[in-house]
């Protein structure tokens, strides 16, 4: 896997993935940025959420769950000192659908956390206190 990050100006950078997709990252004005994109540490959280969501949705689809909506709400804490690494991260999955089996959602979240999500497992191995939770919202079939 390869990526390139190029400095544009101030605190703005453009990252390009090996698959050819680009994303702008920028800092706040008080640190020389213009607030035109997410912060690099926010990108790390977004990538972790995307990695875990991919796992959870893949497992729910394979178990033929009628998922209508799914999101992961992430709350992270960072150290007060430099480097301001993540110290805690909670990933809360909200899964909506018709006739969803809670046991399937629970198992998908557990397997992502313990076995499949490379990003969250890597953060946990680096000392981030990881926690995972979920809720199932029943929506009418239709």
Secondary structure, 3 states (H helix, E strand, C coil): CCEEEEEEECCEEEEEECCCCEEEECCCHHHCCCCCCECHHHHHHHHHHHHHHHHHHHHHHHCCCEEEEEEEEEEEEECCCCCCCEEEEEEEEEEEEECCCHHHHHHHHHHHHHHHCHHHHHHHHCCCEEEEEEEEEECCCC
